[in-house]
Amino acid sequence: MTFPNVRLRRLRTSSAVRDLVRETLLTPADFIYPLFVVHGRGVRNEIASMPGVFHLSVDQLAAESRELVSLGVRAVVLFGLPAVKDAVGSENFAADGIVQQAIRVIKDAAPELVVVTDVCMCEYTDHGHCGIVRAGQVINDETLNVLQQVVVSHAAAGADIVAPSGMMDGMVRAIRQALDGEQFSNVSILSYAVKYASSFYGPFRDAAQSPPQFGDRHSYQMDPANAREAMREAQLDVEEGADMLMVKPALAYLDVIHRVRERFDLPLAAYNVSGEYSMVKAASANGWVDEHKIVLELLTGIKRAGADMILTYHAKDAARWLND
C-alpha cells in the first residue's frame, strides 16, 4: 500500500502522538558529566574555551555532585590536574592524588552517583603523552605497568568504573588483571576502545593542560579515515575483558558508533567531546543557533546512532531542559 492510503503524517499530528511513537528516548540518566578537578580551595574557574565548564577544587565537588543527582544525572567522569608533573605522572597513582581525593568526596556526598575515572597519563606527565616516553617514542608495554598502578589506586579510593583512554595495546587485559589481583573484581572497565586522533580535542587540552610537548598522538590514537580498524580495536578490548566500550569523538563518527553497536552487545558509550561542545556554545553566543534545541537534537542523534550512554559537557543544561 502507498499514498493516499498510507499517510505517515498521521503519526505526527500532535505532540502527544509524536511522543507515543518516538523511537529514541533521551533522558538525564543517559549522561555522564565530565569534571576537571584541581588542587586548592574555593576554586571554581571557568575554562575560557569551554563556557559553562569549570576547574573545580575538591571542596566544590560535594555541592556539584548533589546538584547532578537532583537533575537526574547519575554518573560523572573525573579528570585530574596534578600539583606537579613528572616523566611517569606519579600523582596519577598516589593514594592522595587529586582524583583519589575527588572520588572520596563524591562518594561521601552522593553515594548513589556512579564515579568513572579517566585512566591515562597525559594530564600528569611533563611531556604530555599518554605513556612512558623513551628516546622520543611512547613505549607501550612499560606504560601498562603504570596504568595498573593507577586503576588499583582509583579502585581503592572507591571508583565504580575505570576508563582507560590512552589507546595502548593490551591495556584492558593489564587493567583487568591488576584489578582482579587486588580483589577489585567488581570494578568495571569502560574502555575508550575507539579513540581517534581528532582535531575536536582542542578545548579539552586547555582544560586538562595536557598538550604533548613534542610530536602528536597519531602513532597510538586512530586515523580518522578508518572505520574497519575500529572493529578490530573494539574486538580486542572485548576479548581482553572490557565491560563497556566507547567511541570518541561522537558527532563526526556516528557511523562508527552505529557499526560498533551493530556488531557488539556490550553497553556502548560515546564521548560528545570538547570541540563539539564549544562549537555549539560559540554559535549560540552569536545567535546563530538555538542552543536548547540543537543540543537536544545532537544528543538524540548520538543515542539514535547506538550509544547507550553519552559523556557530555551539556549534561546539566540538557537535563534541565529534559526535566522541564
N, C-alpha and C positions, 0 to 999 in steps of 0.2 A: 504494500500500500504506500501511496505517496500523496502529496498535495492534490486536491484540497482535503482529503480525508485525514491526513496526518498534518497537524499544526503544532509544531514544537513550542510555539509561543503560548500555548495553553498552560504550560508549566512555568511560565514567567509572569502570570497575570497579576500577582500581588506579592508583597514581601513574605506573607505567611506561606504561600505556595512555594516560593523560592526557597524558604527555609526548610520546608518538608522534603524537597528533592535535592538539596545541596549534597554534593558528593564528598567534598573535603571540608572538614570542620577544624578550624583553628581555635585553640584555647590557650590561656596563660600557662597551663600545665605542660604545653609543648616546649616552653622556652627554658634555656639555660643562660643565666646572666653572667657575663664576664666581669670580674672585679680586679682592679690593679691596686695592690697593697704595698704601702711604703712604710719606712721607719718614721718615727716621730710621734707627736701627739697633736690632736686637733687639726690634722691635715685633711683638707678637702679641696684640692686644687683641680680646676677644670683643665682638661687636656686641650690645647689650642686647636689641634687638627681634628678633634672629635667632640664637638659641642654637646654638652649634656652628659659626658663621661668624665670621671674624676679619678685622680690619685687619692686613695684613702688610707689614712693611718689605721692601725689595728683597733684603736679605741672608737672608731667610727663604724665598725662593722656590725655591732650588735643592733643598732638602730636600723642600719641598712638591711640587715637580714630580716628583722621583724616587718619592715615595710614590704619586702618582697613576698613574704608569706601572706601578708594581708591582701596583696594583689593577686594571689593565686599562682605566683611563680614558685616552683618547687625545687629549683636547683641553681647553683652557682658554679662557675669555674674560676679558679684562682690563679693569678699571675703575680709573682713577687718581684720587687725591685730590691736588691740586696744593699747592705750598707757598704760593702767592699766587694769588688770583683777581682777574680784571680784566674789563673790558667785552667783550673778544673772546676770552678764555680763552687767553692767549698760551702758557702751558705745554703746552697741548694739542698744539701743533705744534713745540715746542722740541726740538732734537736730543738734549738731555739731560733731557727731561721725564720724569716718573715712569713713564709707560707705556713710553716708549722704553728706559729703563734696565731695566725689568722684562722686556721682550722679550729683550734681550741675555742677561740672566742665565738665563732659562728655556731659551733655545736652546743656551746653553753647557752647562747641566746635563743637559738631556734633549732632545737634538736631534730625537728622534722624536715629541715632543709637539707637536701642532698648536696654534699660537698664533693665536687670534682676538682682534681688538681692537674694543672698542666705540667707535664714531665718533660722538660727539655733543659738545655744548658745555656742557651743564647743570652738570656737576661742576666746570667750570673758570671759569665766569663769575660775576661778583659779583651778577648779577641772577637767576641760577638758571634761565634759559630756554635752550632748545635752539638758539638762533640769535642773530644780531645784533639788537639792540633799538634802535629809533628811535621817539621820541615814544610810548613805551608799547606799540609794536607789534613783533612779531617779523618781520624783513624777510627774506623767503625767498631772493631771488637773491643778496644780499650774503653770506648765510650759506654758500652753495655755494662761494664762493671760499675761505672759511676751511676748510671740510671738505676741499677739495682739498689744502690745505697739510698738514692732519692726516694724511690717508691716505698721502701721499708720505713723511712723517716716520716713520710706522709701518712702511711697507714697507722703507724704508732701514734701519731697526733690525732687520728680519728677520721681520716678521709674515707669516704664511701667508695669513690671511683678514682682511679688514676688514669690519666690520658696522655700517653706518650706521643709527642708531636715532632720529634727530631728526624724521622724518616731514616733511622738506622736499620740496616738489615738485621733481623733476628731480635729486635728489641722486645717484641711481645713475648717470645719464648723466655728470654732472660728475665723479664719482669715477672712473669708467672712463676718461674722457678724461685725467684727471690721472695715473693710474697708467700708462696706456699711453704717455703723453707723456714720462714719466721712465723708461721701459724696465722697468717693473714689470708687464708683461703677464701674468705667471704668478701674480700675487696675485689671489685670488678675492674676490668680493663676496657676502657673506651679508646680504641686505637685510632689515631689520625692515620688511617690506613692509606688514604689517597689525598696527599697534600702536594699541591702544585707550587712550583717556583713562580709565584704570581706577583704582578705589579700592584695588586689590590691590597697588599700588606703595609703600604707606606705609613699611614697614620698609626698603625699598631706599633711600628718600630719607634715612633716618637713616644708612644705611651709606655712601652716596655723598655725604652732606652737600650735597644738591642740590635742596632745595625751592625753587620760584620765590618771589622776594621780593615779587612783586605778581601779581595775577591767577592764572590757571591755564593749562593746556596744551590746553584744549578746542578752540582755534582751529587747531591743527595735528595733534593726535592724534585718532583716530577716535571717533565716537559709539558707545558700547557697544550701542546699539539696531540698528546697521546691519550687515548681512551682504552684501547685494548690492554695496555700496560697497567692501567688502573685495576683491571680484573685480576691480574697476576698479583699485584700488591695486596689486594683485599683477600684473595685466596690464601696467600701465605700467612696473613695475620689470623685468618680463621683457623688454619691448621696449627698455628702456634698457640692458640688458646684465647684469642680475643673474645670478649663477651659482647662487645658492640663495635661498630665500625663508624668512621666519619669520612666525609668528603669535604675538602676545604680548598678554595672558596666555594660559594654556593651559586651565585647568580650566573656567572659565566660557565658553570659546569652542571647545569640542570640535567643535561643529557647523561652525564656521568653518574649523578645521583640516581637517575632512573635505571641505568644499567646495573648499578650495584644492587638496587632494590629488587630488580627482576631476578638476579642471579643468586643472591644470598638471603637467608632467612633471619639473620641476626638483626637486632634493633639497629637502626641507621640514624646517625646524626649528620647535620650539615651545618657548616660554620658560615654565617652571614657576616663577612669579615669587615674590618675597619674601613677599607676603601669604599665598599658598598654602602656602609652606613654614612660615611662623610659626604659622599656624592649626593645622597638624598637630603642630608642636612643643608648642604650648600645650595642646592636647587630650591629647597623650601625657604631658606633665608632670603633668597632673591625673588620669592613669589612666583616661581616658575612651576611648582607642583604643589598639590595639596598633601602635606606630609602625612596626615592621618590616613587618607585613602590610599596613598601609594605604598606606605609601609605595610598595611594590612594586605594589599594586593600582592606585594613582593613575598611576604612571609607565607601567604596562602599558596603562591606558586612553588615555593620551595617544598612545602609539605605535599602539594599535589604531585610533585616530581617523584616523591617516595620517601622523604625524610620523616622519621618518627619524632625527632626532636631537633630543635634549632638553637644553636648558640648565636645569640644576637644582642647587640647593644641597644636595640629598640625594645627590649623585653619589657621594661617598666611602662613606657608610654603605650606600647601595644596592648599590654594587659589592662591598662586603664580604659583604653578605647573599647576593648572587647567586653569589659565589665559594665560599660555604660548602657 
